[in-house]
Amino acid sequence: GAEYRGKAVVLTTGTYLRGKIIIGDLQYESGPNNMKPSVKLSHHLKELGLELVRFKTGTPPRVYGSTIDYDKTEIQPGDQAPRAFS
């Protein structure tokens, strides 16, 4: 496989890492739209000693504020009038 080196590596696996669909009592491994989940990647990351955690759907990423250089960010205001959806 490929090798990547760096001081930090960010994996943006989305909902595919150990992806699971739960419908009532029915549970099965899957990603969105029946795509394959990243089961092997999850297994290898655990073997490396990394802790894998699952956040509920809609949970924003969590970072330490002290690690952000706010001088390099820009404000992105939301819509003036919120859009309705259903």
N, CA, C and O of each residue as an XYZ file, in Angstrom:
344
protein
N       0.810     -1.186      0.000
C       0.000      0.000      0.000
C       0.854      1.249      0.000
O       2.080      1.180      0.076
N       0.202      2.377     -0.085
C       0.876      3.672     -0.091
C       1.303      4.051      1.319
O       0.701      3.620      2.302
N       2.348      4.861      1.401
C       2.831      5.331      2.701
C       2.799      6.850      2.693
O       3.296      7.487      1.764
N       2.209      7.427      3.738
C       2.114      8.875      3.867
C       2.783      9.271      5.166
O       2.540      8.664      6.209
N       3.629     10.290      5.103
C       4.328     10.752      6.300
C       3.967     12.214      6.564
O       3.753     12.994      5.636
N       3.905     12.559      7.831
C       3.624     13.936      8.196
C       3.525     14.059      9.704
O       3.432     13.059     10.417
N       3.547     15.292     10.182
C       3.397     15.528     11.618
C       2.005     15.129     12.081
O       1.814     14.691     13.216
N       1.041     15.286     11.188
C      -0.340     14.911     11.498
C      -1.001     14.433     10.214
O      -0.704     14.929      9.127
N      -1.879     13.485     10.349
C      -2.636     12.976      9.210
C      -4.111     13.021      9.581
O      -4.501     12.550     10.650
N      -4.919     13.580      8.709
C      -6.356     13.657      8.948
C      -7.049     12.733      7.956
O      -6.904     12.895      6.744
N      -7.792     11.775      8.465
C      -8.574     10.879      7.618
C     -10.015     11.359      7.628
O     -10.646     11.412      8.684
N     -10.526     11.703      6.487
C     -11.916     12.161      6.394
C     -12.749     11.027      5.809
O     -13.074     11.015      4.622
N     -13.080     10.093      6.664
C     -13.761      8.876      6.222
C     -15.266      9.046      6.131
O     -15.952      8.194      5.566
N     -15.780     10.116      6.672
C     -17.228     10.320      6.631
C     -17.958      9.195      7.342
O     -17.541      8.757      8.414
N     -19.025      8.738      6.758
C     -19.849      7.707      7.391
C     -19.446      6.300      6.978
O     -20.158      5.341      7.274
N     -18.304      6.163      6.292
C     -17.908      4.850      5.783
C     -17.078      4.045      6.776
O     -17.044      2.818      6.676
N     -16.407      4.690      7.734
C     -15.553      3.987      8.685
C     -16.421      3.149      9.619
O     -17.195      3.693     10.407
N     -16.296      1.837      9.531
C     -17.156      0.907     10.279
C     -18.629      1.230     10.041
O     -19.443      1.147     10.961
N     -18.964      1.596      8.816
C     -20.327      2.008      8.482
C     -21.352      0.936      8.825
O     -21.156     -0.247      8.547
N     -22.434      1.370      9.427
C     -23.486      0.442      9.838
C     -24.840      1.086      9.594
O     -25.048      2.259      9.905
N     -25.746      0.318      9.040
C     -27.126      0.759      8.849
C     -27.966      0.098      9.936
O     -27.876     -1.111     10.149
N     -28.779      0.891     10.619
C     -29.647      0.367     11.678
C     -31.079      0.778     11.349
O     -31.399      1.965     11.281
N     -31.928     -0.215     11.148
C     -33.352      0.020     10.890
C     -34.120     -0.841     11.882
O     -34.292     -2.042     11.672
N     -34.578     -0.224     12.961
C     -35.252     -0.999     14.010
C     -34.294     -2.014     14.592
O     -33.210     -1.653     15.051
N     -34.682     -3.294     14.580
C     -33.822     -4.363     15.093
C     -32.819     -4.853     14.053
O     -31.905     -5.605     14.392
N     -32.968     -4.448     12.807
C     -32.088     -4.883     11.722
C     -30.827     -4.021     11.687
O     -30.913     -2.793     11.690
N     -29.651     -4.663     11.654
C     -28.373     -3.966     11.550
C     -27.499     -4.690     10.537
O     -27.443     -5.920     10.522
N     -26.812     -3.917      9.684
C     -25.867     -4.528      8.756
C     -24.799     -3.507      8.365
O     -25.030     -2.298      8.411
N     -23.612     -4.022      7.974
C     -22.510     -3.165      7.573
C     -22.796     -2.580      6.199
O     -23.099     -3.310      5.256
N     -22.698     -1.261      6.090
C     -22.925     -0.587      4.817
C     -22.575      0.879      4.974
O     -22.556      1.416      6.082
N     -22.298      1.514      3.850
C     -22.162      2.955      3.814
C     -23.442      3.537      3.251
O     -24.399      2.801      3.010
N     -23.479      4.844      3.036
C     -24.662      5.454      2.445
C     -24.968      4.862      1.068
O     -24.053      4.503      0.327
N     -26.227      4.763      0.735
C     -26.671      4.255     -0.572
C     -26.108      2.873     -0.888
O     -25.775      2.578     -2.035
N     -26.006      2.035      0.133
C     -25.506      0.662     -0.007
C     -24.078      0.567     -0.532
O     -23.703     -0.451     -1.112
N     -23.276      1.617     -0.338
C     -21.859      1.564     -0.696
C     -21.126      0.750      0.372
O     -21.601      0.641      1.503
N     -19.976      0.181      0.019
C     -19.230     -0.642      0.967
C     -18.629      0.220      2.074
O     -18.107      1.300      1.795
N     -18.693     -0.237      3.324
C     -18.066      0.492      4.422
C     -16.572      0.175      4.484
O     -16.114     -0.799      3.888
N     -15.824      0.996      5.201
C     -14.380      0.801      5.357
C     -14.100     -0.072      6.571
O     -13.596      0.415      7.583
N     -14.419     -1.349      6.478
C     -14.239     -2.267      7.599
C     -12.761     -2.596      7.787
O     -12.264     -2.563      8.913
N     -12.046     -2.914      6.700
C     -10.626     -3.269      6.809
C      -9.796     -2.088      7.292
O      -8.894     -2.260      8.112
N     -10.091     -0.887      6.794
C      -9.365      0.295      7.252
C      -9.573      0.476      8.749
O      -8.621      0.760      9.475
N     -10.794      0.316      9.214
C     -11.093      0.422     10.645
C     -10.266     -0.580     11.437
O      -9.689     -0.239     12.469
N     -10.209     -1.811     10.954
C      -9.463     -2.878     11.628
C      -7.981     -2.515     11.726
O      -7.381     -2.665     12.790
N      -7.388     -2.044     10.641
C      -5.964     -1.706     10.635
C      -5.667     -0.502     11.529
O      -4.625     -0.468     12.183
N      -6.556      0.475     11.567
C      -6.353      1.629     12.442
C      -6.384      1.206     13.904
O      -5.595      1.696     14.711
N      -7.295      0.296     14.248
C      -7.345     -0.225     15.622
C      -6.066     -0.979     15.956
O      -5.542     -0.855     17.063
N      -5.550     -1.775     14.989
C      -4.300     -2.509     15.202
C      -3.135     -1.566     15.482
O      -2.205     -1.930     16.201
N      -3.176     -0.358     14.923
C      -2.132      0.641     15.154
C      -2.291      1.338     16.503
O      -1.460      2.165     16.878
N      -3.352      1.006     17.227
C      -3.566      1.589     18.542
C      -4.406      2.847     18.536
O      -4.495      3.535     19.553
N      -5.022      3.161     17.414
C      -5.868      4.350     17.353
C      -7.254      4.032     17.895
O      -7.808      2.963     17.637
N      -7.802      4.974     18.648
C      -9.147      4.802     19.187
C     -10.160      5.263     18.143
O     -10.078      6.384     17.642
N     -11.098      4.406     17.827
C     -12.149      4.762     16.875
C     -13.412      5.076     17.658
O     -13.868      4.269     18.469
N     -13.972      6.246     17.411
C     -15.198      6.642     18.102
C     -16.267      6.953     17.065
O     -15.959      7.304     15.926
N     -17.500      6.825     17.462
C     -18.617      7.090     16.558
C     -19.424      8.257     17.120
O     -19.820      8.254     18.285
N     -19.658      9.244     16.277
C     -20.490     10.374     16.647
C     -21.862     10.188     16.027
O     -22.007      9.530     14.996
N     -22.857     10.767     16.656
C     -24.198     10.673     16.084
C     -24.252     11.470     14.784
O     -23.445     12.375     14.570
N     -25.189     11.136     13.934
C     -25.355     11.837     12.667
C     -25.584     13.321     12.927
O     -26.373     13.689     13.798
N     -24.910     14.153     12.187
C     -25.078     15.594     12.339
C     -24.135     16.213     13.356
O     -24.206     17.418     13.598
N     -23.253     15.423     13.959
C     -22.312     15.957     14.935
C     -21.164     16.643     14.207
O     -20.517     16.017     13.368
N     -20.892     17.912     14.504
C     -19.787     18.593     13.833
C     -18.435     18.061     14.327
O     -18.354     17.484     15.412
N     -17.385     18.255     13.540
C     -16.066     17.813     13.984
C     -15.642     18.583     15.227
O     -16.066     19.720     15.435
N     -14.817     17.970     16.041
C     -14.344     18.608     17.265
C     -12.839     18.838     17.156
O     -12.075     17.921     16.857
N     -12.435     20.073     17.404
C     -11.013     20.406     17.411
C     -10.748     21.301     18.611
O     -11.658     21.957     19.117
N      -9.505     21.326     19.064
C      -9.115     22.226     20.136
C      -8.966     23.627     19.550
O      -8.243     23.820     18.573
N      -9.644     24.593     20.142
C      -9.568     25.967     19.658
C      -8.147     26.490     19.633
O      -7.811     27.334     18.802
N      -7.305     25.998     20.539
C      -5.913     26.463     20.603
C      -5.093     26.014     19.394
O      -3.992     26.519     19.176
N      -5.617     25.069     18.603
C      -4.878     24.582     17.432
C      -5.265     25.327     16.156
O      -4.743     25.020     15.084
N      -6.166     26.293     16.255
C      -6.649     27.020     15.081
C      -5.980     28.386     15.000
O      -5.955     29.123     15.985
N      -5.439     28.728     13.838
C      -4.889     30.061     13.591
C      -6.032     30.912     13.035
O      -6.271     30.937     11.827
N      -6.727     31.602     13.922
C      -7.914     32.361     13.529
C      -7.591     33.502     12.567
O      -8.481     33.977     11.861
N      -6.328     33.952     12.524
C      -5.943     35.001     11.579
C      -6.038     34.514     10.134
O      -6.122     35.326      9.212
N      -6.027     33.209      9.933
C      -6.098     32.648      8.581
C      -7.516     32.203      8.213
O      -7.719     31.548      7.191
N      -8.483     32.556      9.040
C      -9.870     32.173      8.760
C     -10.654     33.386      8.274
O     -10.216     34.525      8.433
N     -11.792     33.136      7.693
C     -12.665     34.222      7.258
C     -14.093     33.926      7.702
O     -14.517     32.771      7.748
N     -14.818     34.972      8.023
C     -16.209     34.820      8.438
C     -17.048     34.490      7.210
O     -16.903     35.121      6.163
N     -17.912     33.515      7.339
C     -18.837     33.141      6.272
C     -20.251     33.219      6.841
O     -20.776     32.231      7.354
N     -20.868     34.411      6.744
C     -22.199     34.578      7.338
C     -23.240     33.709      6.643
O     -23.120     33.392      5.459
N     -24.250     33.338      7.395
C     -25.346     32.540      6.844
C     -26.298     33.402      6.033
O     -26.094     34.606      5.883
N     -27.335     32.772      5.515
C     -28.353     33.487      4.741
C     -29.071     34.492      5.638
O     -29.258     34.246      6.830
N     -29.472     35.631      5.057
C     -30.212     36.640      5.817
C     -31.539     36.070      6.305
O     -31.892     36.214      7.475
N     -32.261     35.429      5.411
C     -33.528     34.793      5.778
C     -33.319     33.279      5.705
O     -33.041     32.743      4.632
N     -33.449     32.597      6.831
C     -33.239     31.142      6.804
C     -34.172     30.458      5.812
O     -35.332     30.845      5.671
N     -33.660     29.443      5.130
C     -34.464     28.675      4.179
C     -35.183     27.548      4.905
O     -34.608     26.883      5.767
N     -36.430     27.343      4.553
C     -37.198     26.248      5.153
C     -36.947     24.964      4.370
O     -36.706     25.005      3.163
N     -37.002     23.841      5.047
C     -36.876     22.552      4.377
C     -37.716     21.535      5.125
O     -38.079     21.752      6.281
N     -38.020     20.440      4.478
C     -38.800     19.398      5.141
C     -38.234     18.038      4.810
O     -38.754     17.023      5.274
